[in-house]
């Protein structure tokens, strides 16, 4: 299984428009972060988790010419607003499978009504196959994917376990029953927004405590804001099995 970090930034990305914060001015490519998303590949399958506003750019950067589906964690704009850019895939492949909670589909159908229309559909609009998911395993390609239920402040969100790899973003609370689903992982990816506490995201301390609780062989931090600090400095402060993810990083499991 190959994982590509398409984006590792928070909702505004790094650099933030107009910001003079030192991290936003950094010339280190690892301090420049598009909106958060990952590409998960196994056998001959290619799935994307979330497609934010930078989706087109991410697909071009990684020379991705095929997707077998998009799996959504939740409906916030930084995780969904690239949906229109599935059009090139649709024109080549046909209807694109989407996997999401029914609440997320309701949100997408309001914002992208032209994609979900079935009558008098504009000929240039893409079409999709809706796969509603709940907090139970579902099939993506030939693989059973296990949702991990959590909360982003008061909003329900899903993380996902693919075999020995798990991807969680925008989490603030995860109950013990859900943590049990993450036992015996090779690799855990989890959000770590900044140093200071935040109402709806793990900060660095909470992310590291969560990693200790899950006890994977290795862990990567994502959904990072400029307020976490410079990539190289933060990496030096982390435990030996915890790494700061960065855009276009590829790992194999």
C-alpha positions in Angstrom: 0.0 0.0 0.0 1.3 3.4 -1.0 0.2 6.7 0.7 0.8 10.1 -0.8 0.2 13.2 1.3 -1.5 15.5 -1.2 -1.9 18.3 1.3 -1.0 18.6 5.0 -2.2 22.1 5.8 -5.2 23.6 7.7 -8.2 25.3 6.1 -6.3 28.4 4.9 -3.2 26.5 3.8 0.3 27.8 4.3 1.2 30.5 3.5 -1.9 32.3 4.4 -2.9 35.1 2.0 -1.3 38.4 3.2 0.3 36.9 6.3 3.7 38.1 7.4 4.1 35.3 10.0 7.7 33.8 9.8 6.4 30.4 8.9 4.3 31.8 6.0 7.4 33.6 4.8 9.6 30.4 5.0 11.4 29.3 1.8 11.5 25.7 3.0 9.1 23.7 0.7 8.1 21.6 3.7 6.6 24.7 5.3 4.2 25.3 2.3 1.1 23.2 2.8 -2.0 22.7 0.6 -5.3 21.8 2.1 -5.4 18.3 3.7 -5.9 15.2 1.7 -4.3 11.8 1.0 -4.0 9.4 -1.9 -4.3 5.7 -0.9 -3.2 3.1 -3.5 -3.2 -0.7 -3.3 -3.3 -3.4 -5.9 -4.6 -1.5 -8.9 -6.9 0.8 -6.9 -6.5 4.5 -6.3 -8.7 6.3 -3.7 -8.6 9.9 -2.4 -9.6 10.8 1.1 -11.2 14.3 0.8 -10.9 16.7 -2.1 -10.4 20.3 -1.0 -9.9 23.5 -3.0 -6.4 22.4 -4.0 -7.6 19.1 -5.5 -6.8 20.0 -9.2 -3.3 21.2 -8.3 -2.7 18.1 -6.2 -3.7 15.8 -9.0 -1.4 17.6 -11.4 1.5 17.6 -9.1 1.3 13.9 -8.5 0.5 13.0 -12.1 -2.7 11.2 -11.0 -4.7 10.2 -14.1 -7.2 7.8 -12.4 -9.2 7.6 -9.2 -11.5 4.8 -8.2 -13.4 6.9 -5.7 -13.3 9.7 -3.1 -14.0 9.0 0.6 -15.1 12.0 2.7 -14.3 12.6 6.3 -16.8 15.4 6.7 -18.4 18.3 4.8 -16.2 21.3 5.6 -15.1 23.4 2.6 -11.4 22.6 3.0 -12.3 18.9 2.5 -14.9 19.1 -0.2 -14.6 22.2 -2.4 -12.6 20.6 -5.1 -15.4 18.3 -6.1 -16.1 20.0 -9.4 -12.5 19.1 -10.5 -13.4 15.4 -10.8 -14.6 16.3 -14.3 -11.5 15.1 -16.2 -11.7 11.8 -14.4 -15.5 11.6 -15.2 -14.9 12.3 -18.9 -12.4 9.4 -19.1 -13.9 7.0 -16.6 -17.6 7.7 -16.3 -19.4 8.2 -13.0 -17.1 8.7 -10.0 -17.9 6.7 -6.8 -18.2 8.9 -3.6 -18.3 7.6 -0.1 -19.7 9.7 2.7 -22.1 10.0 5.6 -25.6 10.9 4.5 -25.3 14.3 6.2 -22.2 15.0 4.1 -24.1 14.0 0.9 -26.9 16.4 1.9 -24.3 19.2 2.2 -22.7 18.3 -1.1 -26.1 18.2 -2.9 -26.8 21.7 -1.8 -23.5 23.1 -2.9 -23.0 21.0 -6.0 -26.6 20.5 -7.1 -25.7 20.4 -10.7 -23.5 17.3 -10.1 -26.3 15.4 -8.4 -29.2 16.4 -10.8 -30.7 13.6 -12.7 -33.1 15.5 -15.0 -32.1 18.3 -17.5 -28.4 17.8 -16.4 -25.9 20.2 -18.0 -23.8 18.1 -20.4 -20.5 19.3 -19.0 -21.3 18.4 -15.4 -19.8 15.3 -13.9 -21.9 12.5 -12.4 -21.2 10.4 -9.3 -22.2 7.2 -7.6 -23.4 7.8 -4.1 -22.3 5.3 -1.4 -23.7 6.3 2.0 -21.5 5.0 4.8 -22.2 4.6 8.5 -20.0 3.6 11.4 -19.4 0.1 10.1 -17.1 -1.4 7.5 -17.6 -0.8 3.8 -16.0 -2.0 0.7 -13.8 0.3 -1.4 -12.5 -1.6 -4.4 -11.5 -5.0 -3.1 -10.7 -3.7 0.4 -12.8 -3.5 3.6 -12.4 0.0 5.1 -13.2 0.6 8.7 -14.6 4.0 9.8 -13.3 5.6 13.0 -15.9 7.8 14.5 -14.9 11.0 16.2 -15.9 14.6 16.8 -14.7 17.9 15.4 -16.0 20.1 18.3 -19.6 18.9 18.1 -19.5 17.8 14.4 -19.3 14.1 13.8 -16.4 13.1 11.5 -15.0 9.9 10.2 -11.4 8.7 10.1 -10.6 5.5 8.2 -8.5 2.4 8.6 -7.2 0.7 5.5 -5.6 -2.6 6.7 -2.6 -1.5 8.9 -2.9 2.2 8.0 -5.3 4.7 9.6 -6.0 8.3 8.6 -7.7 10.7 11.1 -8.1 14.4 10.6 -10.1 17.2 12.2 -10.4 15.2 15.4 -10.9 16.6 18.8 -12.4 13.7 20.7 -12.4 9.9 20.0 -13.9 7.6 22.5 -12.3 4.4 23.8 -14.5 2.1 21.8 -13.3 3.8 18.6 -9.7 3.8 19.7 -9.9 0.0 20.0 -10.4 -0.1 16.2 -6.9 1.4 15.9 -5.0 -1.3 17.7 -2.0 -3.1 16.0 -1.5 -0.4 13.4 1.6 0.0 11.4 1.0 3.7 10.6 -1.3 6.3 12.1 -1.9 9.7 10.6 -3.5 12.2 12.9 -4.2 16.0 13.0 -2.0 18.3 15.1 -3.1 21.9 14.4 -0.8 24.0 16.6 0.8 24.3 20.0 -2.0 26.1 21.8 -5.3 24.3 22.5 -8.1 24.6 19.9 -11.8 24.0 20.3 -12.2 21.5 17.4 -8.7 20.1 16.7 -6.0 18.2 18.5 -3.1 20.4 19.4 0.4 18.9 19.4 0.2 17.7 23.0 -3.2 16.0 22.4 -2.0 14.4 19.2 1.0 13.0 20.9 -1.1 11.7 23.8 -3.4 10.1 21.3 -0.5 8.4 19.5 0.7 7.0 22.8 -2.8 5.6 23.5 -3.1 4.0 20.0 0.5 2.8 20.0 1.2 2.4 16.3 4.7 1.5 15.0 4.9 5.0 13.5 2.8 8.1 13.3 2.6 11.1 11.0 1.1 14.5 11.9 -1.1 16.4 9.4 -3.7 19.3 9.2 -1.0 21.6 10.4 -1.2 25.4 10.7 1.6 28.0 10.6 1.2 28.3 14.4 2.7 24.9 14.9 6.1 26.3 13.8 8.8 25.6 11.3 8.8 22.0 9.9 12.5 21.3 10.7 12.3 22.7 14.2 9.1 20.8 15.1 10.4 17.6 13.7 13.5 17.8 16.0 11.2 18.0 19.0 9.1 14.9 18.2 9.5 11.3 19.5 11.6 9.0 17.3 8.6 7.3 15.8 6.5 10.4 15.1 7.0 12.5 11.9 5.7 15.7 10.6 4.1 15.0 7.3 4.6 17.4 4.4 3.0 17.8 0.9 3.9 15.1 -1.6 5.5 12.9 1.0 5.1 9.2 0.0 5.2 6.3 2.4 4.8 2.5 1.8 3.1 0.2 4.2 
